[in-house]
Amino acid sequence: MVERVAADPDWIEPSRGRAGVDLRFGRIAEAGGKVLRVTTVDEDGVRVVITAHFDRKATRAARKTDAHDV
């Protein structure tokens, strides 16, 4: 799951606190649609995962977006 979101996220946001760090988000069907947030940095052409966790705020925001899309 982590590798999948790091390589092919649903959306990407830059980190507010650290230059060059990306927050990559992806919905995980196997986890009931929760959003996994994977924090990465690219070093010498290699993507390094710093942290990964389910993000409740992003899950709620994604569900609100889905409701508006209907």
Secondary structure as the mmCIF struct_conf table of DSSP 4:
data_model
#
loop_
_struct_conf.conf_type_id
_struct_conf.id
_struct_conf.beg_label_comp_id
_struct_conf.beg_label_asym_id
_struct_conf.beg_label_seq_id
_struct_conf.end_label_comp_id
_struct_conf.end_label_asym_id
_struct_conf.end_label_seq_id
HELX_RH_AL_P HELX_RH_AL_P1 VAL A 2 ALA A 7
BEND BEND1 ASP A 8 ASP A 8
BEND BEND2 ASP A 10 ASP A 10
STRN STRN1 TRP A 11 PRO A 14
BEND BEND3 ARG A 16 ARG A 18
TURN_TY1_P TURN_TY1_P1 ALA A 19 GLY A 20
STRN STRN2 VAL A 21 ILE A 28
HELX_RH_3T_P HELX_RH_3T_P1 ALA A 29 ALA A 31
TURN_TY1_P TURN_TY1_P2 GLY A 32 GLY A 33
STRN STRN3 LYS A 34 GLU A 43
TURN_TY1_P TURN_TY1_P3 ASP A 44 GLY A 45
STRN STRN4 VAL A 46 PHE A 54
HELX_RH_AL_P HELX_RH_AL_P2 ARG A 56 ASP A 69
#
